[in-house]
Amino acid sequence: MSIRISAQSVKELRNKTGAGMMDCKKALQASDGNIPIAIENLRKKGLASADKKMSRIATEGIIESYIHAGSKIGVLVELNCETDFVARRVEFQKLSRDIAMQIAACPSVVYVNTNDIPKHIIDSETKIELGKEDISKKPKDIREKIVDGRIEKRLKEMALFNQPFIRNTDITIEELVKNHISLLGENIQVRRFQKFILGEGMEKKEENFKNEVSDMLEQS
């Protein structure tokens, strides 16, 4: 006998994952109403499905713009999908908006994913880490392991896809995109983005845009 699943539970799971209503109901039934287990199962299913679609050509989509409150920071991001039909979907347009806000909130993010980071940047970061005094007296093999770990962390800080989603820190931006690939049934790619900061390159006081964006989300 299958467990009775309430509409409220289905809605809660959908809000947390972005999955379809029927998929949420089936996941809750399979997990006996346990939402964390249902989330994990949906995530595995969604990521597997998304991985198969990510090799497909995506040339449609939209260019989203976001101007942060106070007009001191702006973002343009190109989000691609396979058809104009999906590009007009509310879910796709909300995704593009969320990604643009995420970029505005992450001052260290410069690339879409770690594979986009040029070799000379990696070499430069490695040279900096190797020259730090706190590891200078350690054995070579230990020093190399420490540097490798620090470089991996640094590269993730620079990549959009590795950032925790500001609206739900339980998932990364990569997982968010893959969830929407599963939801909308098409390949979705963040092709490129550009961030504009008022007075960039000029001497000015530091602004914590990440905290500002987070505060704005809490108020909305």
Disulfide bonds with the S-S distance in Angstrom:
none
